[in-house]
Amino acid sequence: MPVSTITTLQGETWDMLAYRLWGVETLFHHLVEANRAHQRTLIFPAGVVLTVPVIARITTPVEVPPWQR
């Protein structure tokens, strides 16, 4: 299985990367777990290549307000 990666843009944070990848910033912990060498980084410089983990398909619960779906 090929490894997927993402290259950071100047000023990105973990939650911004998660939102760019999956549309949900709260999934950032999956990125941190897959990239332990960078776990202490808060704001990334441009050009850092990170491993993108495969995560289970995201489903939206019915009780979530429409603007969060």
N, C-alpha and C positions, 0 to 999 in steps of 0.2 A: 504494500500500500504506500503510495507516494506521500511524502510529508508536505503539508501545506505551510506556507509562511506568509508573514505580513511585514512590510517595511514601514517603519515609523516615519511620521512627518514631524518637523520641528514643533515642539510644544505639546505633543500629544501625551495623554495620560492613559492609564490602564482602562478606565471606564470609557474614554473616548474611543479607544481601539475596539473594545467590546461592542460599542454601539455601531461603529463602522462595519464590523464583521457580521454581527447578528441582529442589529437593530434594538438591542437591549443592553443598557450599560451595566446592569446588575450582574451580568455574567462574567465580569472581569476576573473573578477569582479563578476561573478555568485557565485564563491566559497566564496569570501569575504562577499557578501550579505547574504549567508546562514550560515556564521560562525562569526557573529558580535562580539562574545567574544574574537576573535583572530584578529580582523581587524587591530590592531596596530602592529602585528607581521610581521617583514620583513623576517627573516630567522628562520625557525622552527628547534627545536630540534627533535630528533627521538621520535616516539611514540605518537604524538599528533593525536587524532582521530577527523577528521572533517566530517561534513555532506556534502554529494555530492548532489547538487540540480538536479532535472530533468530539462533539457533544451530542447528547440526545436531542431529537427534534423538539423545538420549542412550541408549546401550545399555550394559548391564552385562555384562562378561566373565564367563564361566562359572567361572573360577578364584577369583572374589571370594567371601569367606565369606558365608553366608546373611544374617547381621545387617547386611551392607553392601549388600544388593541392594534 
